[in-house]
Amino acid sequence: MAQRSNGNGNTLAELERENAELRLFRAVFNMASEGMMVTDAENRILAVNPAFTLITGFAPADVVGNTPGCLRSGQHEPAFFDNLWSELHRNGRWTGELWNRRKNGEVYRTWLSIATERDGSGAIHRHIGIFRDISEARDNAEKLWQQTNFDPLTKLPNRSLFLDRLLQALVLAGRSNKRAALVFIGIDGFKNINDTLGHTIGDMVLAEAARRFQSAVRKGDTLARFGGDEFTAVLTDITTVEEVEQVVRALLECLAEPFLIEAHQILISCSIGISLWPGDGDDVEAVMRNSTSAMRKAKDAGRNTFQFFTPSMDARAQARSRLASELSDALEHDEFTLVYQPIINVQSGQVAGAEALLRWHNRFIGAISPDQFVPLAEEMGLILPIGDWLLTAACREAASWQGISDPPLRVAINVSPRQVQQGDIASALERALEVTGLSPHVVTVEITEGLLLASGGEVLKKINRIRDVGAKIAVDDFGTGYASLSYLKHFPVDILKIDRSFVSKVMDNAEDARLIEAIIALGHSLGMKIVGEGVETAEQMAFLADRGCDFVQGYRFSPPLAAERFREFVTSGVRP
């Protein structure tokens, strides 16, 4: 049976198949989630689909017969479209990101693909564009990138992005045969701002400091917040050291004006360390380490200054690194010991007790000064377990003293500010007393004047808890900070220890002598006992005794002693 023809040579079956395909194409065109637009050879719009209207806000009647220019956002230069059409004519298609404008005027991002359809002779017949709105996805990606790479408080690059920029700067310096400088900035005394005015004010200070630092560096340099109160800057394209000094002095000077924040007038400074590449390290880690070492040197030099890295600093940094490695295993290898410096009752001339002092003798390095390892232990977070060990060891030794003297000998135990701020010092003391059986009434916990000054409500509660346990509170090295005795009356302090720096000059410096007299007199008026530290001569001893100082300690009587020798010292008797 012959197939019927429509007179044009097409069978009905072929027509039905073509109609089915057209219905399918129309369904895809109408149901697609991407916007579609068909233009003729002159780029006039022939048709748009519903998704086009949903994305752009333009109905078919708004755009059919017009060019896609009605969608332009104005965000692109004419050269952008010149390149688009050039590639489209050359390759027959173009794909890329494009900013468009909706009917309501809102600018948005699209991902657009354009294809060219040609007729049998090769002439352009139609252009077909397919696009989707990627604004939200791009915005989310940018927000995530910002969160990953920028500090939310200061809006500066964070440590991760900074290290990447530093690596790029070193590579570029090597290629251009120039130098790069790493500037490490530490805010001086920032902790006191947080502790006295609160973290909200502290955050505002950091944000304002970041703004000022940004104005001090050159265009093209990278300033970052490294963490906490530390900032870093990478200076590129350096030819002379003087260029670095000019930027660093600007960084120091930009903090000279007080910060006015919520009715507070705050004056801060910074200490800066500088390392240069090439020269001050073989890689990013070494350059970072050396600039940090130089910054610490600047702080040691009196703050509000800068210091270039030197090879001697590198030797100290390497030694510090080794020290940190050994310190982490010191407790496990039982390398800590305690020595005891006698505390003498001025009136009776007898031993009243001793201050327990921590010592570390490493199996490889030997004896290490507490001035070296205690700050390191605080930085590494080891001060809490080391402090717990010290409390227990000191209480255990003090328990063995009971019965060899009347009244019972007291033990004074230094605690780090970090132990009080980050740990539960009262509970640690209670555990030590329970394990050793020592009475809390013969224990004195020594805190620093700085902790007292910086203490907020939480720290004050912890200090009161120590007294609730039954121990006394002493303020060590008193006079080196900014406290006043009128300030002290608000705190639970039993004992003041006059710093050795004042005692050492008492016979030669009238101001130090008057200061000691004032501390003793006013301390007694507040019901406190006074201890003079660092007594080395008979004249110093006589001065303190004449002014009514209650207790003394120092090499005039004895250096710190091992436990057995201290017990022998007590039983042998002492004379001032």
TAURQUI-V259986 format. One line per field, one symbol per residue. phi: phi as a letter, one per 30 degrees, with the letter a starting at -180 (. if undefined). Layout:
BEGIN
phi: ???
END
This chain:
BEGIN
phi: .dddcdjcjcddddddddddddddddddddcddddbbcbddcicdcabcededddciddeddbdjccdddcdcidcdeddddddddddddciabblcbdbbdddjddbcbccbcbcccdddjddcbcbcbbbdcedddddddddddddcbdddcideceddddddddddddddddcicbbbcccccddideddedccjdddedddddddddddddcdddjdccbcdkhccbbbccchccbdeddedddddddddcddddcbhiccccbbbcbcbbcbdkckcaeddddeddddddddddddkihabbddbedddddddddddddddddcdddchcdbbbbcdccdddcicdclacdbdbbbddcdjdbdeddcdedddddicddddddddedddddddddddjcabdedcbcbdbdeddddcccdddddddddddciddddccccccddddddddcdddddddddddddkdccccdhdjdcbdbddddddbdccbccdddddddcddcbdddddddeddddddddciccbcccidbbdddddedddciddbbaldecadecdedddddddddibbd
END
